[in-house]
Amino acid sequence: MRFALAFPLLLCTACAAMEARQVQPESLRLDTTTLHLRLTDGTLCEVNWQAAPAGRLDGCGPGYGYAVEVEQSPNLARQLVEGLFLALGAEKALAPMAEVVITDPAGGDWVFTSPGPLER
């Protein structure tokens, strides 16, 4: 009788553990041409976002969609920094200012900004 009561509880616990381990987007980085998406299982997915600002990351986890929207009129401080990098010939070293939306197969959105937050 105890086994009959414990089995459903054990089954529910196993289901909850499996759901908690689902692969999800963890972090994102943009450079001048490439979107780098890291998943919670350690997988690194890359796509040329300059060639296609929106599309699918085929072969990446369960399959994610992406859309990159670049900030067209950044603030004055950003414009000064961009001008400095351009004058130094290092414009490719500066991450573009953008919002990136990653869409999972279930339709959930994960929103990232570029450049990302500073790690302390």
C-alpha positions as CSV (number, residue, x, y, z in Angstrom):
1,M,0.0,0.0,0.0
2,R,2.8,2.4,0.8
3,F,4.4,1.7,-2.6
4,A,1.1,2.6,-4.3
5,L,1.0,6.0,-2.5
6,A,4.8,6.7,-3.0
7,F,4.9,5.8,-6.7
8,P,2.8,8.8,-7.9
9,L,4.8,11.2,-5.7
10,L,8.0,9.8,-7.1
11,L,6.7,10.1,-10.7
12,C,5.7,13.8,-10.1
13,T,9.2,14.5,-8.7
14,A,10.9,12.9,-11.7
15,C,8.7,15.0,-14.1
16,A,9.5,18.2,-12.3
17,A,13.3,17.4,-12.4
18,M,13.1,16.7,-16.1
19,E,11.3,20.0,-16.8
20,A,13.9,21.9,-14.7
21,R,16.7,20.5,-16.9
22,Q,15.2,21.8,-20.2
23,V,17.7,23.6,-22.4
24,Q,17.2,27.4,-22.4
25,P,19.1,30.4,-23.7
26,E,21.6,31.5,-21.1
27,S,23.6,34.4,-22.6
28,L,24.1,36.2,-25.9
29,R,26.8,38.3,-27.4
30,L,26.8,40.2,-30.7
31,D,29.9,41.3,-32.6
32,T,29.8,43.2,-35.9
33,T,28.6,40.1,-37.9
34,T,28.0,37.2,-35.6
35,L,25.3,36.4,-33.0
36,H,26.7,34.0,-30.3
37,L,24.1,32.3,-28.2
38,R,25.0,30.1,-25.3
39,L,22.5,27.6,-24.0
40,T,22.2,26.2,-20.4
41,D,23.7,22.9,-21.6
42,G,26.9,24.6,-22.7
43,T,26.1,24.5,-26.5
44,L,27.3,27.6,-28.4
45,C,25.2,28.6,-31.4
46,E,26.3,31.1,-34.0
47,V,24.7,32.8,-37.0
48,N,25.6,35.7,-39.3
49,W,23.0,38.3,-38.2
50,Q,24.3,40.9,-40.6
51,A,23.3,38.7,-43.5
52,A,19.9,37.9,-42.0
53,P,18.8,40.1,-39.1
54,A,15.9,37.6,-38.3
55,G,15.7,33.9,-38.9
56,R,16.2,30.5,-37.3
57,L,19.2,29.0,-35.4
58,D,18.9,25.6,-37.1
59,G,20.8,22.8,-35.4
60,C,20.8,24.7,-32.1
61,G,19.2,22.9,-29.3
62,P,15.5,22.3,-30.0
63,G,15.5,25.1,-32.6
64,Y,15.3,28.8,-31.8
65,G,14.3,31.8,-33.8
66,Y,16.1,35.1,-33.5
67,A,15.5,38.8,-34.4
68,V,18.1,41.5,-34.0
69,E,17.0,45.1,-33.9
70,V,19.9,47.6,-34.0
71,E,19.5,50.9,-32.2
72,Q,19.5,53.4,-35.1
73,S,20.0,56.6,-33.0
74,P,22.2,55.8,-30.0
75,N,22.7,58.4,-27.2
76,L,25.4,61.1,-27.5
77,A,27.9,59.2,-25.3
78,R,27.6,56.1,-27.6
79,Q,28.0,58.3,-30.7
80,L,31.3,59.8,-29.3
81,V,32.6,56.3,-28.4
82,E,31.7,55.1,-31.9
83,G,33.5,58.1,-33.5
84,L,36.6,57.4,-31.4
85,F,36.7,53.7,-32.4
86,L,36.1,54.7,-36.0
87,A,39.0,57.2,-35.9
88,L,41.3,54.6,-34.4
89,G,40.3,52.0,-37.1
90,A,38.8,49.7,-34.4
91,E,35.1,50.0,-35.2
92,K,34.8,46.2,-35.3
93,A,35.9,46.0,-31.6
94,L,32.7,47.8,-30.5
95,A,29.6,45.6,-30.0
96,P,26.6,47.0,-31.8
97,M,23.8,48.5,-29.6
98,A,20.8,46.2,-30.3
99,E,17.9,44.3,-28.8
100,V,17.9,40.6,-29.6
101,V,14.8,38.4,-29.2
102,I,15.3,34.6,-29.1
103,T,12.1,32.6,-29.5
104,D,11.9,29.1,-28.3
105,P,9.9,26.3,-30.0
106,A,7.0,26.8,-27.6
107,G,6.8,30.5,-28.6
108,G,8.4,31.9,-25.5
109,D,10.6,35.0,-26.0
110,W,14.0,35.6,-24.3
111,V,15.1,39.2,-24.7
112,F,18.8,40.2,-24.6
113,T,20.5,43.6,-25.1
114,S,23.9,44.3,-26.7
115,P,26.2,45.1,-25.3
116,G,25.3,42.9,-22.4
117,P,25.6,43.9,-18.7
118,L,29.0,44.3,-17.2
119,E,30.1,41.3,-15.2
120,R,31.6,42.2,-11.8
